């Protein structure tokens, strides 16, 4: 209707005029399944599944993620029930609630933020060590 588009061409989130396109999932929206974003994304709704963001994730106070998160940077104000892997900086704001493990290079946790899990800082190799440590702790508790 507004121009020719090739139906076989994948829809991608690519830079326009040097800026990444931002994405938004608003309050009242529920997305189920794997979500991928090449640009920044702000979530005020609910995601049930894995979220992969090549840039920055902003999870608002009404935002909920039920699944694992992989991103470069993240500002968390809402709730995540799953592991977070942020390759650069993870910020847990005062209203944040995380039930899962955290793997990141740098972390800021504001007063009031809640986090239940193991935090591993550094390379992905340390992620494996954290998982092995967790398994050992669980095995000891079972004895």
N, C-alpha and C positions, 0 to 999 in steps of 0.2 A: 504494500500500500504506500509506504513512504520511501521506497527504494528497493533495489534488488539485493537480496541476501541469499547466500548459498546455504541451503538447508543442511548440507554436510559439514559446514564450517563450524568448529566449536566456538561457543561463546566464551570469551576470556575477559578478564579484568586487566586491561593494559593501560599504560601511561597515556595521558592526553596532555599535550603541551607541557611535558615534564612533570606532571603531577599524577599520582596514583588516584584512581577512582575509589571513593569511599563507599562502603556498604553499610546498611543499617537493617537490623531486625527489631521492629518496634514492639512495645508492650502489647500483649494480646495476640502475638503471633507465635505459633509453635512449629518448629522445623524438626523433622525426624530423619535421621540418616547422616551420612558424612557430608560435611560442609567444608569447601575449599575456597580460599580467597587470596588473590595475589596482592591486594591492597589492604588498607586499614579497614577494620570492621567494628561497628558499635552494636552491642546487643542489649536490648531492653526486654526482649521476649525470652522464649525458652528454646533451647537446642537439646535434643535427645540424640546423641551420637557423637562421633569424633569431629573436632573442629581443627582445621589446619589453616593457619594464617601466616603468609610470608612477610607481613609487616606488623602493625600494631593492633592488638585486641583491646577494646575498651568495653568492659562488662559493667553496665549500669546497675543501680541499686535494685531494680526490678528484674534484672537479668538472671537467668538460671541456665547452667550447662550441666547436663547429666551425661558425662562421657569425658574422654581424654582430650586435652588441649595441647596443640603444638603451635608455637608462635615465636616471633623474634622478640617483641616487647609486649607487655600487658599491664593495664591498669584495671584492677579488679575491685569493684564495689559490691557486686552481687554474690551469688552462690555457685560454687563448682563442686560437683560430686564426681571426682575423677582425678587422674594425674595431670599435672601441668609441666610442660617442658618449654621453657622460655630461653632461647639461646643467648639473649642479651640481658634485659632488665625486667624483673617482675615487681610490681608494686601492689601490695595488698592494702587497700584503703580501710578506714576505721569500720566501715559497714560490711567488709568482706567476710565470707565464710567459705573455707576450703576443706573438704573431706577427701583427702587423697595426698599422694606424694608430690613433691616439688623438685624439679631439676632445673637449675638456672645458674648463670654466671654471677649475677648480682641480684639482690633482693632488698626491698624496703617494706617493712611491716609497720603500719601505723598503729598507735594505741587504740585498742578496741577490736582490731581484726582478729578473727578466730581461724585457727589452722590445726587440723588433726592429721598427722602423717609424718613422713620423714622428708627432710629437706637435704638435698645433695647439691653442693655447689662445685662447679668446675666442668670437666669434660664428660662426655657420655660414658666413658669407661667407669667413672665413679657411680653412674646410674646402676650398673650391674652390681657393683660392690654394695650399694645401698639395698638393692633387692635381696642380695645374699644375706646381709645383716638382718633384714626384716624377717626372712625365712628362719634364720637361726634363733631369733628372739621368739618367734611364734612356736618353734619346736620346743624350746626350753619351757615356755608357758604351758604347753600341752603335757609335759612330763609331770 
